[in-house]
Amino acid sequence: MSALFNFQSLLLVILLLICTCTYVRAVAPRLIDRNKEGFLGLFWMSARIGERLSPYVAMACIAMAVTILVQ
């Protein structure tokens, strides 16, 4: 089944995107910062979400890990 049709998988993909973009921006900011508009701006927005809402993103990652382990 595709991740787009399974809500839990969609949330997992979104969390992984946010965490990955935040990490890449911390390591190499020029890769993310040069594309602030258009389709690639999605990665910049994901990095900003990860930076500004990091406690909530961390709690969401922990909750997702627990739900996956319990299943």
Phi, psi and omega in degrees: 000142182287151180291342180284335183261349177253117187298319180295320178292324177297316177298321179296316179297318180295316178297317178295323177296315179298313181295319180293315180295322178295319179293316180296321179293327177289325182277314183222084186298332182294332179295322184269320188287339183283344180243086181260350181232161178083197182295321181287348174294342176300323179290322177295317178296321178296321178294321178294320177298316180295326179285315187278328182247034187301322178295321180289323177294320178297317178295323177294322177294319178295316179298319179294320179295319180295316180295325179290321180290328182286328183298000000 
